[in-house]
Amino acid sequence: MENPEQVNQTILMELILQGFGNFHELQIPLFLLFLIIYIATVAGNILIFALVVADQHLHTPMYFFLGNLSCLETCSSSTILPRVLAGLLTLDSTISFSGCLTQYYFFGSLVATECLLLSVMSYDRYLAICNPLHYAARMSGRACLQLAGGSWIGGFLCIGILTLLISQLTFCGPNVIDHFFCDFIPLVKLSCNDPHLMETLAFTLSFLFSLVPFLFILMSYVFIITTILRIPSTTGRQKAFSTCSSHLIVVSIYYATLMIVYMFPTTDILSDFKKVISVIYAILTPLVNALIYSLRNKEVQEALRKVCRKFMCGPFNFLRLK
């Protein structure tokens, strides 16, 4: 007869991601939809990253941070969507416990990093508009590396500690996760330990990584908008607003969905709603970011036109020389 420890260990070896299992008739349409979203997200963000690296005119602090964000969004989508696509195609929703923890670690770290990086980007816009004379000194190449590196290290270190704490919990079943990926709250729900301590920890981290950066960004934009309104010329105001509007849209979408998912109590009524909200911030936001920063940004559009002209004129010039 197996002792309880052996049973627990067996359960720990494999988990089931319920995901979109209740919508069997939508498996193929969802697979095609998510596949298109994934391809568009990765292609769009890689394109932005490549343009930032290749175009000399984009070698500024603002686009350095944008390149970091595009790299982050590519990695974030790649931790979630390939597993979702595989599950929809093969109908195999099982995942090992170690694989689940690994997915949570990388996705959670990237989410925390993005929260910090978006606040850094707002600080960059604040300096550029409110303190332009000190901008070059405060946003030197070294300062940019420190801010970006601090965001990456802070996000991965914090979630690494949290993942280690989760791995120490006792999981005695059921082994079904009511989500389409391994996230903190659905994982902790499977634990036999008292969930209040971990939920308090999750709320504290959500407060530090979502609400605090959001309030910092909000305060930055109060100063930015106040400064813009003082600009006498209409053209100057429009130019200043155009550099900030894209970032403001991204911030509004991202933090609103994060705070709903992680700071509101999880009840049976809110469970399905939170799953839909999770689709927005985990799957759609990386695509929206790429579209916003490419379609609404004139400098990125100009860099893309230069690349297109170079590729189109290259073969023509080659044929003409022959």
C-alpha positions in Angstrom: 0.0 0.0 0.0 1.3 3.4 -1.0 2.0 5.9 1.8 0.6 9.5 1.5 4.1 10.8 0.7 4.3 8.5 -2.4 0.8 9.6 -3.5 1.7 13.2 -3.1 4.9 12.7 -5.1 2.9 11.0 -7.9 0.5 13.9 -8.1 3.4 16.4 -8.1 4.9 14.7 -11.2 2.0 15.8 -13.5 -0.6 18.5 -13.6 -3.5 19.2 -16.0 -4.0 22.6 -17.5 -7.8 22.9 -18.0 -7.4 26.0 -20.2 -10.1 26.2 -22.8 -11.1 22.6 -22.4 -14.8 23.5 -21.9 -15.0 24.8 -25.4 -14.3 21.6 -27.4 -16.1 22.9 -30.6 -13.8 25.9 -30.6 -10.5 24.0 -30.4 -9.5 24.5 -34.0 -10.7 28.1 -34.4 -8.8 29.0 -31.1 -5.7 27.2 -32.4 -5.8 29.2 -35.7 -6.5 32.5 -33.9 -3.7 32.0 -31.3 -1.3 30.8 -34.1 -1.9 34.0 -36.1 -1.5 36.1 -32.9 1.8 34.4 -32.0 3.3 34.7 -35.5 2.3 38.4 -35.7 3.5 39.1 -32.2 6.9 37.5 -32.7 7.4 39.0 -36.2 6.3 42.5 -35.1 8.5 42.6 -32.0 11.5 41.1 -33.7 11.1 43.7 -36.5 11.0 46.6 -34.0 14.1 45.2 -32.2 16.0 44.8 -35.5 15.1 48.3 -36.6 16.3 49.8 -33.3 19.6 47.9 -33.6 20.1 48.7 -37.3 19.0 52.3 -37.7 21.4 54.9 -36.3 18.5 57.4 -35.9 16.9 55.1 -33.3 20.0 54.8 -31.2 18.5 57.0 -28.4 17.5 56.1 -24.8 13.8 56.0 -25.7 14.3 53.4 -28.5 16.9 51.5 -26.4 14.1 50.8 -23.9 11.7 50.1 -26.7 14.1 47.5 -28.0 14.3 45.9 -24.5 10.4 45.9 -24.4 10.2 44.2 -27.8 12.7 41.5 -26.8 10.8 41.0 -23.5 7.4 40.7 -25.3 8.8 38.1 -27.7 10.1 36.0 -24.8 6.9 36.5 -22.9 4.7 35.2 -25.7 7.0 32.3 -26.3 6.7 31.1 -22.7 2.9 30.8 -23.0 1.6 30.4 -26.6 3.6 27.4 -27.9 2.2 25.3 -24.9 -1.3 26.6 -25.5 -1.1 25.8 -29.2 0.2 22.3 -28.6 -2.6 21.7 -26.1 -5.3 22.9 -28.6 -3.8 20.8 -31.4 -3.1 17.5 -29.6 -5.7 17.8 -26.9 -2.9 16.9 -24.5 -3.3 19.3 -21.5 -0.8 17.6 -19.2 2.3 19.4 -18.0 5.0 18.2 -15.5 5.2 19.9 -12.1 8.8 21.0 -12.8 7.7 22.2 -16.3 4.8 24.2 -14.7 7.1 25.9 -12.2 9.6 26.7 -15.0 6.8 28.3 -17.1 5.6 30.3 -14.1 9.2 31.4 -13.3 9.9 32.7 -16.8 6.5 34.3 -17.4 6.3 35.8 -14.0 9.8 37.2 -14.2 9.0 38.8 -17.6 5.8 40.3 -16.3 7.6 41.8 -13.3 10.4 43.0 -15.6 7.9 44.7 -17.9 6.3 46.5 -15.0 9.7 48.0 -14.0 10.7 48.7 -17.6 7.4 50.6 -18.3 8.1 52.8 -15.3 11.7 53.4 -16.6 10.3 54.4 -20.0 7.9 56.9 -18.3 10.9 58.4 -16.4 12.7 58.7 -19.7 9.8 60.7 -21.2 9.6 62.8 -18.0 13.2 63.8 -18.3 13.0 64.4 -22.1 10.0 66.8 -21.8 10.2 68.3 -18.3 14.0 68.5 -17.9 15.4 68.6 -21.5 18.6 70.4 -20.5 19.6 67.6 -18.0 18.3 64.7 -20.3 21.7 63.9 -22.0 23.5 63.8 -18.7 20.9 61.7 -16.8 20.2 59.4 -19.6 23.7 58.5 -20.6 24.6 55.2 -22.1 25.7 53.9 -18.8 22.5 55.1 -17.0 20.3 53.4 -19.7 22.2 50.1 -19.2 21.8 50.4 -15.4 18.1 51.1 -15.6 17.3 48.4 -18.1 19.6 45.9 -16.4 18.1 46.7 -13.0 14.6 46.0 -14.4 15.6 42.6 -15.8 17.6 41.6 -12.7 14.9 42.8 -10.3 12.1 41.0 -12.1 13.9 37.7 -12.4 15.3 37.8 -8.8 12.0 38.6 -7.2 10.0 35.9 -9.0 12.9 33.4 -8.5 12.4 33.8 -4.7 8.6 33.4 -5.1 9.1 30.3 -7.3 11.4 28.8 -4.7 8.7 29.3 -2.0 6.1 27.7 -4.2 8.3 24.6 -4.7 8.4 24.1 -1.0 4.6 23.9 -0.7 2.8 20.5 -0.3 0.6 19.6 -3.2 -1.9 16.8 -2.4 -4.4 17.3 -5.2 -6.5 17.8 -7.2 -4.0 18.2 -9.9 -6.2 20.2 -12.3 -5.2 23.9 -12.9 -8.2 26.0 -13.9 -6.1 28.1 -16.3 -4.4 28.0 -19.7 -1.0 28.5 -18.2 0.8 28.0 -14.9 0.1 31.2 -12.9 0.6 32.0 -9.2 -3.0 31.9 -7.9 -4.1 28.7 -9.7 -0.9 27.0 -8.5 -1.3 28.0 -4.9 -4.9 26.8 -4.9 -3.7 23.2 -5.4 -1.6 23.4 -2.3 -2.6 21.7 1.0 -0.9 24.5 3.0 -2.8 27.5 4.3 -3.1 29.7 1.2 -3.5 33.0 3.2 0.3 33.5 3.6 1.0 33.0 -0.1 -1.9 35.1 -1.2 -0.8 37.9 1.1 2.7 37.6 -0.4 1.2 37.7 -3.9 -0.8 40.8 -3.0 2.3 42.5 -1.6 4.3 41.7 -4.7 1.5 42.8 -7.0 1.4 46.0 -5.0 5.1 46.6 -5.4 5.4 45.6 -9.1 2.1 46.9 -10.5 0.4 49.5 -8.3 3.6 51.3 -7.2 5.0 51.6 -10.8 1.6 52.6 -12.1 1.3 55.4 -9.5 4.9 56.5 -10.4 4.0 56.5 -14.1 0.7 58.4 -13.3 2.7 61.0 -11.4 5.2 61.3 -14.2 2.5 62.0 -16.7 0.8 64.6 -14.5 4.1 66.5 -14.7 4.5 65.8 -18.4 1.0 66.9 -19.3 1.4 70.1 -17.2 4.6 70.9 -19.0 3.1 70.2 -22.5 0.2 72.5 -21.8 2.6 75.3 -21.1 4.2 75.0 -24.6 2.9 78.0 -26.6 2.8 76.5 -30.1 0.2 74.0 -31.1 2.9 72.1 -33.2 5.1 71.8 -30.2 2.3 70.4 -28.0 1.3 67.9 -30.7 4.9 66.7 -31.1 5.3 66.3 -27.3 2.1 64.4 -27.0 3.0 62.1 -29.9 6.1 60.9 -28.1 4.1 59.9 -25.0 0.7 58.8 -26.3 2.0 55.3 -27.4 3.5 54.6 -24.0 0.4 55.9 -22.2 -1.8 53.5 -24.2 0.4 50.5 -23.4 0.6 51.4 -19.7 -3.1 51.8 -19.4 -3.9 48.4 -21.0 -1.2 46.5 -19.2 -1.5 47.7 -15.6 -5.4 47.7 -15.7 -5.5 44.0 -16.6 -2.6 43.1 -14.2 -4.3 44.8 -11.2 -7.7 43.1 -11.9 -6.0 39.6 -12.1 -3.6 39.9 -9.1 -5.1 42.4 -6.7 -8.8 41.5 -6.8 -9.9 38.5 -4.7 -10.4 35.3 -6.7 -13.9 34.0 -6.3 -15.9 31.4 -8.4 -17.7 34.3 -10.1 -14.5 36.2 -11.0 -12.5 33.1 -12.0 -13.7 32.9 -15.6 -13.6 36.7 -15.9 -10.0 36.7 -14.7 -9.1 34.0 -17.3 -10.4 36.3 -20.0 -8.4 39.2 -18.6 -5.3 37.0 -18.5 -5.7 36.4 -22.2 -5.6 40.1 -22.7 -2.4 40.8 -20.8 -0.6 37.5 -21.5 -1.5 37.0 -25.2 -2.9 40.2 -26.7 -0.9 42.9 -25.0 2.5 41.8 -26.6 0.8 42.0 -30.1 -0.9 45.4 -29.2 2.4 46.8 -28.1 4.1 45.9 -31.4 1.2 47.4 -33.4 1.1 50.6 -31.3 4.8 51.3 -31.4 5.0 50.6 -35.1 1.8 52.1 -36.4 1.7 55.2 -34.1 5.5 56.0 -34.1 6.7 58.1 -37.1 10.4 57.4 -36.5 9.8 53.6 -36.5 7.7 54.0 -39.6 10.5 56.0 -41.3 13.1 53.4 -40.3 10.9 50.7 -41.8 10.4 52.6 -45.0 14.2 53.0 -45.4 14.6 49.2 -45.0 11.9 48.5 -47.5 13.4 50.9 -50.0 16.8 49.4 -49.5 15.5 45.9 -50.2 13.4 47.0 -53.2 16.1 49.1 -54.8 18.9 46.6 -54.1 17.8 44.0 -56.7 16.9 46.7 -59.2 20.3 48.3 -58.9 22.0 44.9 -59.2 20.1 44.2 -62.4 20.8 47.6 -63.8 24.6 47.2 -63.2 24.5 43.9 -65.1 
